[in-house]
Amino acid sequence: MFSQNVASDDAQMFKDYFSKRFPNIELDEYVDGSYVFDEAAKEQWLEIEDFPPYEFDIEHGQELFETPFTNGKTYASCFENNGIGIKQKYPQWDETQKAVITLEYAINQCRESNKEIPLAYGKGDIAQISAYMAFTSRGNIIDIQLSTKESIEAYLQGKKYYFSKRGQLNMACANCHVATANLRLRNEIPGPMLGQVTHWPVYRSKWENTGTIQRRFKGCNTQVRAKALEYQSETYRNLEYFLTYISNGLPINGPSTRK
Ligand code: HEC
C-alpha cells in the first residue's frame, strides 16, 4: 500500500514553513523567486521584463513548434490539447514508461517517435520550443499528479536529492533554498524553493541566452563543487518532479529573466 499523503503533507508543510517564516509574502509572490526578498532588484527586473530579451525565443520556438517533421506531422500531434497551455502538467509520471517525463524530455520523445534526431538539452531550440509552450500556459495553475506507488517513489528520490549534502562545500540544495533563503551569499540571495519552477525557461544575463531549469540545476551543483549530472538523467527528472509538485497551486509565469 502507498500513501499519497506523504507528498501532499510535504507540499503543505513547506508552504506553512515559508508562510510562517515570511508572513508578509503571499503564496503567489513566490513565482518571483529571490526578488520577493529584494525590492530594488525586483524593480530592475520588472524593467527588463518590459522589453523581455526572451521575446525572440518565444517567436522562434513557435516557428519550430509549427514546422512539420519530415513525415508531415508536428509537435502538436504528440501532446494533449495540441501542446497548447499544458506546461502546468509537466513533469508527469508515465505509467507505461515507469518514468518521470519532463516537458523537454517529452519534446525529444516526440521527435524520436517521428523519426527525428533529438535536440541537445539545456539551451537553443529545445529551450525555445519549451519557452513557447510555457508562454501558451501562462496563468495556468501548476497541477502535478502523484498517481501510483512508483510515482511517489520518484518524488521521494527527488526530495532526497534536494536535501542531501554534496560537493566540496558539502551543501544540499535545501541549505541554500530552504534554510538560508533570503540570506545574502556573496552578492546573491538564494530564492525560496517554493516557486523555483514556475517561470522556466529563463533568459539569464549571465548566460546571455535562454536555458532550461536543468541547466540551472547543473550550475547550482557546480557552485558547491559537486559533479553536475547529465541533462534529463533520472535523478534530475525526479528532482524536477519533486520541486514542481511542491509548487502545485502556483501559476505558470514563464518564460522569464533572471540575473
Ligand atoms: C550555495 C548555495 C546554493 C546551493 C547549495 C544551491 N543553490 Fe540554487 N541558487 C543559489 C543562488 C544564490 C541562486 C540565484 C538566486 C535565485 O534565483 O534563487 C540559485 C538559483 C537557483 C534556481 C533558480 C531560481 C529562479 O528563481 O530562477 C534553481 C531552480 C535552483 N537554484 C535550484 C537548486 C538545486 C536543485 C540545488 C541542488 C542541486 C541548488 N539550487 C543548490 C544558491 C544555491
Residues whose N, C-alpha, C, O or C-beta is under 5 A from the ligand:
A	BS01	HEC	G33 S34 M171 A172 C173 C176 E188 I189 P190 G191 Q196 R216 F217 C220 N221 V224 R258
